[in-house]
Structures are given as C-alpha cells and as structure tokens.
Amino acid sequence: MRISNWLFALVAMPLTVMATSDNDSINNVYQRFTQAHQELDVATLKQQYHNDALMMGISDKQPFVDGRNDILAAYNKWFTKVEKRDASIEIRFRCSNRIVHDDIVIDAGYYQMRYRPPHDSGEPTSQFGGKFLFTFMKNEQGQWQILADSSNRVQQELFLQSKPVAGLVYDDAFETMPSPVVKPKKP
C-alpha cells in the first residue's frame, strides 16, 4: 500500500494510547538522529530509517527520496560536504504533536539546525528553524523506525516559541547568535 493511501486511511481510524516503553523508544530515535548529525555518521542514521522509508527534504529543487539506501546516499553526500569543509552541523527537536494508531505513530514539531564552518574560514555560523513530520513504524524486530520524513524551513521563532508537551522530545534551543554586523557602504 502506498504511504499516501494508508495516511488517508489512518485519519479515519480510532487512536490508541501508546505504552511508555514505545514512547521512550521513539524519543530515543530523535537522540540517535541528533547524534548522527553531530558525528556526521550515516551508519547511525541507517538504523533510524525503515527499509521502505520515504523522505521529502527541505529543498524545493529535489524530488522525493524513496527507500532507505537512497536516503542514506543523500545524507552521505551532505555529510561528506560538511566534513570536507571541516565544518559541523547540529540539530535540535521539539515535538508538539504525536498521533498513535497501533504500529504507526506520526510526530509533528519544529527543529533548529546549526551549521558551523571552521573557525579560520571567516564564514559566520548559521542556523535556521524548520518544521517536521515523521511517521514511525515498527520493523520486523519490533523497533520503531522512520517510515516517512518530511521537513521544510520556517522562521526560527516558531521553534523558540514552541511549548513542551509531556512525554515528547523537547530539546534546548541553541544559544542566541548575535545579529550580523552590517558595515556601512562607502560613498
């Protein structure tokens, strides 16, 4: 069944209550996802994505990425660029909604991403906000994995203004970055 078909069917189904252990397991996926970004580690990401995963990235120029292997190839390309530049990336999550139905969970929320170029590059650190929608499904071993991953950029204030929800991931925000200094133009 295509992902869009079962998502539509899911809306009409009654919701179930999630066991604490399942809730914790899904929250741990976020921790490992964050760690993989900090360490530029595609191997850790592999365990977070279901074999049949689908990803819609933030770029309006890229098509959907279909299947775990292609998703990992996309991450590998990005992580390799960051590593070659001797830079780093960090991501933080704040989950605001969780819908549970049997072995399917949909999380929605906000994220904050930071890119740090090497200190000697002269480039400023940059960060931005985004919103995400993750769909989780248990694999054959009963472990929660990301089945669908969708994100896009939003104003960072939405991340900063989001409120904690009991039992859901709520990472600390990055420290506030100083506003860039605008040098006056010479006449």
N, C-alpha and C positions, 0 to 999 in steps of 0.2 A: 504494500500500500504506500502510495506517495505520502511524503510528510505533510503536504498541504491538505490532503484528504483526512488524515487522522487528526490533524489540528482542528479542522472544522468539526469533526465528529466529537472531539473532546469537549467542545464548548457546551454541547447539549447533555453531557453526562454528569451525574452527581459527583461531587468531590468527596474525597476520603481524607481522614486525618492521618498525618504522617507520624510514624514511630520516631522517637527521639534519636535512635541509632541511625536511621535513614537520614534524618535531618542533619545530624552531625557529619555523616558520610558525604553528603552533598556540600556542606560548608567546607569540608576538607578539600574538595576538588578546587575551590577558589584558592585555598592556601597553596596547593601544589601548582596551580596555574600562575599565581603570583611569583612563586619561587622559580618556575621555569623561565619567566620573563627576566627576572633579575640575573639568573645564571646563564641566560641565552641557551637553554637546554631543551632541545627538541625531543629528546628521549623521554623526559618527564611529561611533556605535553602529549606524547603518544598514548600514555595510559589514561589521559583525561578524555580523549575522544573515542566515541563508538566507531566501529568499522564502517558503518553506513552514514557517518556524520555529514552534515551539510553546513557550509559556512558562507555567510554574506558579510564581507568585510566593509570597512568604512569608506573605501574608495568608490566614487561614482563611475569610475572607469573600468572596474574589474567585474567579471561575471561571478556567479556563484561558484564556490569551490566544493566539489562533490566527492566525498569519500575521504577517510582518514589519511590515506597516503598522500593525496593531493593537498590536503590541509597542512600536513607536516612539511611537504615540499615548499609551500608558500611561507610558512614560518621559518624554515631553514634559510630560504633566500633572504628574508628580512633580518633574521638574527645574524647571518653571515655579514651583511652590510654593516650592521651596528658594530660587530666585532672587529671588522677590518678598519673601521674608523676609530677604534679604541674608545668607543662610547658605551653608554649603558642605558637601559630602559627599566622603568618600574611601573607597576600598575596597582591600583587600589580599587576595591569594590564596596558598594553599598547596595545591598539587595533590599528592595522596597515591597516586592510582592512575590508570593510563592503560591502557585496553584498545584494541587496534588490530585492525581487520579490514578489509582492502582500503581503501576510501574512506570508512570510518566509524571514528571514534575517540570513545571515551567516557572522560571525565575525571571523577574524583570527588575531593573535597577539602573544605577549610574556607576560609572567608573571614572577614574582620574589617571591619566598617563603622563609620565615624565620621561623626557629624553635628555641625557647629559652627555654632551660632547666632551672630548678630552680637554683638560684644563688649559693646555698650551695651544689649543686651536683658535682661541679668540672668539669662538661662537658662544652665544648665550644658551643656557639651559632653557628648554621649552617644555611646557606642559599644557594639557588640554583636558576637557571633560567629554564624556560621552554617555550614551545610554545603551543598555544591552538587553537582550532577550536570549536566555539559554534554555534549551529543552534538554532534560536529562532522562535517560532510560537505563534500566539495569541491563548489563551484558549477561552472557551465558553463565558467568561465575557469580552473578548476583551483585556486582559492583556498579555503582552509579557512574555513568559516563555522559559526556555532552553529545547529544544527538543532533542538535541544531544550535548554531551560534550566529547571532545577528547583532550588529552594533552600528552606531553612527555617532558622529560628533554632535555635541550640544554645548551650550555655554557652561563653563566650569561651575558657575554659581548653582546650577541645579544639583550637582554633586555635593557642593558645600552646604546647601540648604536642606538636603535630604535628612530625614529623621530616622533613627534606629527603629527597627521592628524586632520584637522579641524573638530570639532563636535564629535570626537571619544574619548573614555576614554584614558587618558594618566596620570597615577599616577606617583608621585615622586618615585625615587629609594630609597631603604634603604641606610642609611649612610654606607660608605665603612667600612668593617670589617678589622681589622689588620690581616696580614698573621700570621698563627700559627708559634710559635717559635719552631724550631727543635733543640732539645738538642743533643749535640754530644754524640755518643756512647762511653762507656768506653772501653779501650783496653783490 
